[in-house]
């Protein structure tokens, strides 16, 4: 385990093909992170340090995050009994 990073956990019995098919967001994050890291290297002339890597990873995750559902979508879901506001 790398110090400062969470340990990896694996679910037993799940075929790698199924995991790869369902891990599309992770692949998008990695693709965006690669581009952002290339830009960082061009700008700074070196690979990012640990703190910068965390920031770049956050940025890549943020860039690939799907849009949040609108209030209208929540209202429709709530009106059909599938969502309730928190107290």
C-alpha positions as CSV (number, residue, x, y, z in Angstrom):
1,X,0.0,0.0,0.0
2,X,1.3,3.5,-0.9
3,X,1.5,5.8,2.2
4,X,-1.3,8.4,2.2
5,X,-3.5,6.5,-0.3
6,X,-6.5,4.3,0.4
7,X,-6.0,0.6,0.0
8,X,-7.6,-1.0,-3.0
9,X,-10.4,-3.5,-2.4
10,X,-11.6,-6.1,-4.8
11,X,-15.0,-7.7,-5.0
12,X,-14.6,-11.5,-5.3
13,X,-16.3,-13.3,-8.1
14,X,-16.8,-10.3,-10.5
15,X,-15.5,-10.9,-14.0
16,X,-12.9,-8.3,-15.1
17,X,-14.9,-7.8,-18.4
18,X,-17.9,-6.7,-16.4
19,X,-15.8,-4.4,-14.2
20,X,-14.2,-2.8,-17.3
21,X,-17.6,-2.3,-19.0
22,X,-19.0,-0.6,-15.9
23,X,-16.0,1.6,-15.1
24,X,-16.5,4.1,-17.9
25,X,-16.4,7.2,-15.7
26,X,-13.0,6.1,-14.2
27,X,-11.7,5.7,-17.7
28,X,-12.9,9.2,-18.6
29,X,-11.3,10.6,-15.5
30,X,-8.0,8.9,-16.4
31,X,-8.1,10.3,-20.0
32,X,-8.8,13.8,-18.8
33,X,-6.2,13.5,-16.1
34,X,-3.6,12.5,-18.7
35,X,-4.3,15.6,-20.7
36,X,-4.3,17.9,-17.7
37,X,-1.0,16.4,-16.5
38,X,0.5,16.9,-20.0
39,X,-0.5,20.5,-19.8
40,X,1.0,20.8,-16.3
41,X,4.3,19.4,-17.6
42,X,4.4,21.8,-20.6
43,X,3.7,24.8,-18.3
44,X,6.0,23.8,-15.4
45,X,8.7,21.6,-17.1
46,X,8.3,18.8,-14.5
47,X,5.8,16.2,-13.3
48,X,3.4,17.4,-10.6
49,X,4.1,16.7,-7.0
50,X,1.8,14.9,-4.6
51,X,-0.3,18.0,-3.8
52,X,-0.6,19.0,-7.4
53,X,-1.5,15.5,-8.4
54,X,-4.4,15.5,-6.0
55,X,-5.6,18.8,-7.3
56,X,-5.3,17.7,-10.9
57,X,-7.2,14.4,-10.1
58,X,-9.9,16.5,-8.4
59,X,-10.2,18.7,-11.4
60,X,-10.4,15.7,-13.8
61,X,-13.1,14.1,-11.7
62,X,-15.0,17.4,-11.6
63,X,-14.8,17.9,-15.3
64,X,-16.2,14.4,-16.0
65,X,-19.0,14.6,-13.4
66,X,-22.4,14.2,-15.0
67,X,-24.9,17.0,-14.6
68,X,-27.0,17.0,-11.5
69,X,-30.7,16.4,-11.8
70,X,-32.8,19.5,-12.0
71,X,-35.4,20.4,-9.4
72,X,-38.0,19.5,-12.0
73,X,-36.7,16.0,-12.2
74,X,-36.8,15.7,-8.5
75,X,-40.4,17.0,-8.4
76,X,-41.5,14.4,-11.0
77,X,-39.8,11.7,-9.0
78,X,-41.3,12.9,-5.7
79,X,-44.8,13.2,-7.2
80,X,-44.6,9.6,-8.3
81,X,-43.6,8.5,-4.8
82,X,-39.9,7.8,-5.5
83,X,-38.3,10.6,-3.6
84,X,-39.0,12.5,-0.5
85,X,-37.3,15.7,0.8
86,X,-35.2,15.4,3.9
87,X,-36.5,17.0,7.1
